Structure formats: structure tokens, C-alpha cells
Amino acid sequence: MKIILKTSAQKTIQRISEYVEDLNTEGAGVIWAEKFILQISKYAQPIRYALCRHKFWANKNFHCIAVRNWVVIFKIENDTFIVFRIIHASTFK
């Protein structure tokens, strides 16, 4: 299944990667981003996911999964796994 990261999701991954890079050795941010995207890709399966528990996202027919401490908000359309937003779990209310 094809995976598409919308601009908002890409920016979030980029900011996190830069933060990890600042805290750790050179290249750590890139490694973190690659592993995070790999974990997301494991969910890119042609199965039916329940709607997101958050009413705002559920009303817009989005699905949510938890990856580490992050909530990934996505839709599956035409055999494509589309990631719209990535939000830290502590702020997902």
C-alpha cells in the first residue's frame, strides 16, 4: 500500500528529527525519522480501522493510531495510506 505524508505530517516529523539531532549525535534525527516512518508503514494495510476516538477527527471520518508517544491521524483512500497529522499524545485531548 502506498503511503503519503501530507505537508503537516512532514513538517512535524522534520521538527522532531531536528530536535532529536540537537540532543544527540549527528545523524540521530534522520535515524529517528526513518524508524518512525517505518513504524507507520506497518499500519498501511488494507484493513478497516475504527474511527478516531476524538470527536473532531471522527466527524471528519479520520482514523487514529498510536506510534510511540504520537497519535497519527490518517485516512485510507484508493489503496493509499494518507497521513494528515501527527500529534503528541499528551496534547491529544
N, CA, C and O atoms as a DFTB+ gen file, in Angstrom:
372 C
 N C O
     1  1       0.849      -1.174       0.000
     2  2       0.000       0.000       0.000
     3  2       0.897       1.240       0.000
     4  3       1.887       1.298       0.729
     5  1       0.553       2.200      -0.799
     6  2       1.316       3.440      -0.911
     7  2       1.060       4.322       0.314
     8  3      -0.060       4.373       0.822
     9  1       2.100       5.014       0.786
    10  2       1.982       5.910       1.940
    11  2       2.276       7.329       1.490
    12  3       3.282       7.590       0.830
    13  1       1.385       8.243       1.854
    14  2       1.575       9.666       1.564
    15  2       1.548      10.423       2.882
    16  3       0.641      10.247       3.694
    17  1       2.550      11.267       3.085
    18  2       2.588      12.148       4.248
    19  2       2.210      13.546       3.781
    20  3       2.922      14.150       2.978
    21  1       1.101      14.057       4.277
    22  2       0.702      15.420       3.936
    23  2       1.703      16.405       4.538
    24  3       2.509      16.034       5.391
    25  1       1.650      17.644       4.098
    26  2       2.615      18.664       4.499
    27  2       2.708      18.812       6.008
    28  3       3.811      18.904       6.548
    29  1       1.585      18.838       6.692
    30  2       1.589      18.992       8.151
    31  2       2.335      17.848       8.829
    32  3       3.115      18.082       9.752
    33  1       2.106      16.626       8.385
    34  2       2.789      15.459       8.952
    35  2       4.281      15.507       8.656
    36  3       5.097      15.191       9.522
    37  1       4.641      15.900       7.439
    38  2       6.060      16.012       7.075
    39  2       6.770      17.046       7.943
    40  3       7.891      16.820       8.400
    41  1       6.108      18.185       8.167
    42  2       6.714      19.240       8.987
    43  2       6.912      18.774      10.428
    44  3       7.930      19.082      11.048
    45  1       5.950      18.038      10.956
    46  2       6.068      17.529      12.319
    47  2       7.243      16.568      12.434
    48  3       8.036      16.667      13.370
    49  1       7.357      15.654      11.503
    50  2       8.477      14.706      11.525
    51  2       9.800      15.457      11.397
    52  3      10.774      15.118      12.069
    53  1       9.837      16.461      10.550
    54  2      11.053      17.254      10.366
    55  2      11.444      17.976      11.659
    56  3      12.615      17.971      12.041
    57  1      10.474      18.593      12.331
    58  2      10.766      19.312      13.584
    59  2      11.253      18.355      14.669
    60  3      12.198      18.665      15.395
    61  1      10.619      17.210      14.780
    62  2      11.044      16.219      15.775
    63  2      12.449      15.729      15.455
    64  3      13.293      15.599      16.342
    65  1      12.685      15.462      14.189
    66  2      14.002      14.998      13.749
    67  2      15.084      16.019      14.088
    68  3      16.162      15.646      14.551
    69  1      14.810      17.292      13.865
    70  2      15.769      18.349      14.196
    71  2      16.019      18.415      15.700
    72  3      17.152      18.615      16.140
    73  1      14.962      18.247      16.480
    74  2      15.087      18.252      17.931
    75  2      15.960      17.087      18.406
    76  3      16.856      17.265      19.232
    77  1      15.684      15.894      17.873
    78  2      16.476      14.712      18.232
    79  2      17.930      14.921      17.828
    80  3      18.840      14.541      18.564
    81  1      18.151      15.519      16.673
    82  2      19.500      15.787      16.185
    83  2      20.248      16.716      17.139
    84  3      21.431      16.513      17.409
    85  1      19.548      17.745      17.652
    86  2      20.169      18.692      18.584
    87  2      20.566      18.024      19.899
    88  3      21.580      18.378      20.500
    89  1      19.761      17.057      20.342
    90  2      20.020      16.397      21.630
    91  2      21.072      15.299      21.537
    92  3      21.736      14.990      22.527
    93  1      21.227      14.708      20.358
    94  2      22.071      13.525      20.214
    95  2      23.204      13.776      19.224
    96  3      23.517      14.916      18.882
    97  1      23.793      12.705      18.786
    98  2      24.897      12.798      17.836
    99  2      24.377      13.079      16.428
   100  3      23.189      12.924      16.142
   101  1      25.278      13.489      15.573
   102  2      24.921      13.797      14.192
   103  2      24.325      12.562      13.508
   104  3      24.875      11.465      13.598
   105  1      23.229      12.751      12.846
   106  2      22.551      11.657      12.154
   107  2      21.451      11.001      12.958
   108  3      20.679      10.214      12.412
   109  1      21.359      11.306      14.247
   110  2      20.345      10.673      15.095
   111  2      18.932      11.067      14.678
   112  3      18.008      10.258      14.761
   113  1      18.766      12.304      14.232
   114  2      17.450      12.766      13.807
   115  2      16.959      12.036      12.570
   116  3      15.787      11.673      12.479
   117  1      17.846      11.825      11.632
   118  2      17.487      11.106      10.404
   119  2      17.114       9.664      10.733
   120  3      16.143       9.130      10.197
   121  1      17.878       9.045      11.605
   122  2      17.584       7.669      12.017
   123  2      16.231       7.607      12.710
   124  3      15.445       6.694      12.457
   125  1      15.954       8.576      13.588
   126  2      14.664       8.605      14.283
   127  2      13.535       8.709      13.267
   128  3      12.559       7.964      13.357
   129  1      13.649       9.618      12.301
   130  2      12.600       9.821      11.301
   131  2      12.378       8.552      10.477
   132  3      11.234       8.177      10.219
   133  1      13.445       7.899      10.069
   134  2      13.319       6.671       9.284
   135  2      12.607       5.574      10.064
   136  3      11.747       4.879       9.523
   137  1      12.965       5.419      11.334
   138  2      12.324       4.398      12.168
   139  2      10.848       4.733      12.404
   140  3      10.001       3.841      12.411
   141  1      10.549       6.002      12.594
   142  2       9.166       6.425      12.830
   143  2       8.313       6.145      11.592
   144  3       7.207       5.617      11.709
   145  1       8.810       6.488      10.431
   146  2       8.068       6.234       9.194
   147  2       7.923       4.732       8.957
   148  3       6.889       4.283       8.464
   149  1       8.932       3.964       9.297
   150  2       8.844       2.505       9.179
   151  2       7.738       1.959      10.076
   152  3       6.990       1.071       9.666
   153  1       7.629       2.482      11.295
   154  2       6.563       2.032      12.193
   155  2       5.192       2.400      11.636
   156  3       4.256       1.604      11.720
   157  1       5.066       3.584      11.074
   158  2       3.790       3.981      10.466
   159  2       3.453       3.034       9.311
   160  3       2.301       2.634       9.149
   161  1       4.448       2.683       8.523
   162  2       4.210       1.834       7.350
   163  2       3.669       0.457       7.722
   164  3       3.010      -0.187       6.905
   165  1       3.934       0.001       8.931
   166  2       3.403      -1.293       9.374
   167  2       1.878      -1.275       9.467
   168  3       1.235      -2.321       9.379
   169  1       1.304      -0.091       9.643
   170  2      -0.150       0.047       9.737
   171  2      -0.804       0.239       8.370
   172  3      -2.030       0.197       8.264
   173  1      -0.018       0.444       7.342
   174  2      -0.551       0.664       5.997
   175  2      -0.993      -0.664       5.394
   176  3      -0.339      -1.216       4.510
   177  1      -2.102      -1.153       5.888
   178  2      -2.662      -2.430       5.466
   179  2      -4.097      -2.202       5.000
   180  3      -4.777      -1.314       5.515
   181  1      -4.554      -2.970       4.058
   182  2      -5.932      -2.800       3.567
   183  2      -6.956      -3.427       4.511
   184  3      -7.673      -4.359       4.146
   185  1      -7.007      -2.898       5.721
   186  2      -7.984      -3.371       6.700
   187  2      -8.854      -2.196       7.132
   188  3      -8.530      -1.043       6.849
   189  1      -9.925      -2.480       7.798
   190  2     -10.831      -1.430       8.266
   191  2     -10.418      -1.011       9.674
   192  3     -10.413      -1.821      10.601
   193  1     -10.083       0.235       9.814
   194  2      -9.747       0.793      11.117
   195  2     -10.968       1.501      11.681
   196  3     -11.774       2.054      10.933
   197  1     -11.100       1.481      12.989
   198  2     -12.176       2.227      13.640
   199  2     -11.900       3.715      13.482
   200  3     -10.757       4.135      13.302
   201  1     -12.964       4.502      13.553
   202  2     -12.779       5.947      13.503
   203  2     -12.027       6.409      14.739
   204  3     -12.032       5.744      15.775
   205  1     -11.398       7.533      14.612
   206  2     -10.644       8.116      15.716
   207  2     -11.564       8.348      16.921
   208  3     -12.739       8.671      16.747
   209  1     -11.048       8.189      18.113
   210  2     -11.848       8.403      19.326
   211  2     -12.141       9.874      19.581
   212  3     -13.122      10.207      20.247
   213  1     -11.311      10.740      19.064
   214  2     -11.511      12.179      19.230
   215  2     -12.647      12.617      18.306
   216  3     -12.597      12.373      17.100
   217  1     -13.665      13.260      18.865
   218  2     -14.867      13.598      18.104
   219  2     -14.571      14.464      16.889
   220  3     -15.164      14.261      15.830
   221  1     -13.667      15.422      17.024
   222  2     -13.354      16.316      15.904
   223  2     -12.885      15.517      14.697
   224  3     -13.356      15.738      13.581
   225  1     -11.958      14.591      14.918
   226  2     -11.407      13.798      13.822
   227  2     -12.390      12.741      13.345
   228  3     -12.467      12.462      12.148
   229  1     -13.137      12.156      14.258
   230  2     -14.131      11.143      13.891
   231  2     -15.215      11.740      13.000
   232  3     -15.653      11.097      12.046
   233  1     -15.648      12.953      13.299
   234  2     -16.675      13.616      12.479
   235  2     -16.195      13.865      11.053
   236  3     -17.011      14.027      10.146
   237  1     -14.906      13.897      10.851
   238  2     -14.335      14.091       9.521
   239  2     -13.888      12.760       8.894
   240  3     -13.199      12.740       7.874
   241  1     -14.298      11.647       9.531
   242  2     -14.002      10.284       9.058
   243  2     -12.510       9.952       9.019
   244  3     -12.041       9.279       8.102
   245  1     -11.775      10.427      10.016
   246  2     -10.354      10.092      10.132
   247  2     -10.182       8.928      11.096
   248  3     -11.027       8.675      11.954
   249  1      -9.069       8.228      10.933
   250  2      -8.685       7.138      11.816
   251  2      -7.429       7.566      12.567
   252  3      -6.683       8.422      12.093
   253  1      -7.197       6.977      13.727
   254  2      -6.024       7.317      14.533
   255  2      -5.325       6.045      15.001
   256  3      -5.963       5.039      15.314
   257  1      -4.008       6.119      15.039
   258  2      -3.204       5.047      15.622
   259  2      -2.168       5.692      16.535
   260  3      -1.819       6.859      16.360
   261  1      -1.684       4.937      17.498
   262  2      -0.631       5.417      18.386
   263  2       0.686       4.789      17.958
   264  3       0.800       3.571      17.830
   265  1       1.677       5.645      17.741
   266  2       3.023       5.201      17.412
   267  2       3.950       5.895      18.401
   268  3       4.143       7.110      18.356
   269  1       4.514       5.097      19.287
   270  2       5.311       5.614      20.401
   271  2       4.440       6.591      21.196
   272  3       3.358       6.214      21.647
   273  1       4.884       7.822      21.375
   274  2       4.111       8.819      22.119
   275  2       3.337       9.742      21.187
   276  3       2.945      10.840      21.582
   277  1       3.120       9.308      19.971
   278  2       2.498      10.157      18.960
   279  2       1.205       9.538      18.456
   280  3       1.080       8.317      18.366
   281  1       0.246      10.392      18.128
   282  2      -1.008       9.957      17.520
   283  2      -0.940      10.320      16.042
   284  3      -0.719      11.476      15.684
   285  1      -1.130       9.329      15.202
   286  2      -1.078       9.522      13.758
   287  2      -2.516       9.514      13.241
   288  3      -3.255       8.549      13.432
   289  1      -2.894      10.603      12.589
   290  2      -4.257      10.768      12.079
   291  2      -4.206      10.547      10.566
   292  3      -3.445      11.203       9.855
   293  1      -5.030       9.612      10.090
   294  2      -4.920       9.202       8.692
   295  2      -6.252       8.797       8.092
   296  3      -7.255       8.642       8.788
   297  1      -6.227       8.631       6.776
   298  2      -7.329       8.043       6.018
   299  2      -6.729       7.046       5.041
   300  3      -5.559       7.141       4.670
   301  1      -7.548       6.094       4.634
   302  2      -7.147       5.171       3.571
   303  2      -8.093       5.410       2.409
   304  3      -9.307       5.245       2.527
   305  1      -7.507       5.806       1.278
   306  2      -8.296       6.084       0.078
   307  2      -7.603       5.463      -1.132
   308  3      -6.408       5.665      -1.345
   309  1      -8.349       4.720      -1.909
   310  2      -7.833       4.151      -3.158
   311  2      -6.495       3.447      -2.973
   312  3      -5.542       3.714      -3.704
   313  1      -6.425       2.555      -2.004
   314  2      -5.209       1.780      -1.738
   315  2      -4.011       2.666      -1.376
   316  3      -2.862       2.326      -1.658
   317  1      -4.309       3.819      -0.742
   318  2      -3.269       4.746      -0.313
   319  2      -3.502       5.110       1.156
   320  3      -4.609       5.478       1.548
   321  1      -2.464       5.002       1.941
   322  2      -2.484       5.340       3.371
   323  2      -2.011       6.793       3.472
   324  3      -0.832       7.080       3.263
   325  1      -2.922       7.698       3.790
   326  2      -2.616       9.128       3.781
   327  2      -2.548       9.640       5.214
   328  3      -3.551       9.630       5.928
   329  1      -1.363      10.088       5.638
   330  2      -1.165      10.628       6.983
   331  2      -1.370      12.140       6.911
   332  3      -0.656      12.846       6.199
   333  1      -2.363      12.620       7.666
   334  2      -2.689      14.036       7.645
   335  2      -2.002      14.813       8.759
   336  3      -1.478      15.903       8.531
   337  1      -2.006      14.250       9.965
   338  2      -1.418      14.954      11.100
   339  2      -0.721      13.965      12.012
   340  3      -1.053      12.780      12.052
   341  1       0.265      14.489      12.752
   342  2       0.949      13.728      13.798
   343  2       0.952      14.638      15.013
   344  3       1.490      15.744      14.966
   345  1       0.351      14.171      16.104
   346  2       0.172      14.989      17.302
   347  2       0.727      14.234      18.501
   348  3       0.511      13.029      18.626
   349  1       1.440      14.928      19.382
   350  2       1.949      14.277      20.581
   351  2       0.760      13.832      21.446
   352  3      -0.210      14.573      21.605
   353  1       0.842      12.645      21.989
   354  2      -0.258      12.067      22.754
   355  2      -0.667      12.921      23.943
   356  3      -1.842      12.939      24.309
   357  1       0.265      13.622      24.547
   358  2      -0.064      14.435      25.721
   359  2      -0.947      15.631      25.366
   360  3      -1.635      16.162      26.238
   361  1      -0.942      16.060      24.120
   362  2      -1.770      17.192      23.708
   363  2      -3.025      16.764      22.971
   364  3      -3.816      17.614      22.563
   365  1      -3.223      15.481      22.793
   366  2      -4.365      14.952      22.063
   367  2      -5.529      14.768      23.021
   368  3      -5.671      13.724      23.659
   369  1      -6.348      15.787      23.108
   370  2      -7.492      15.738      24.048
   371  2      -8.780      15.936      23.317
   372  3      -9.847      15.927      23.931
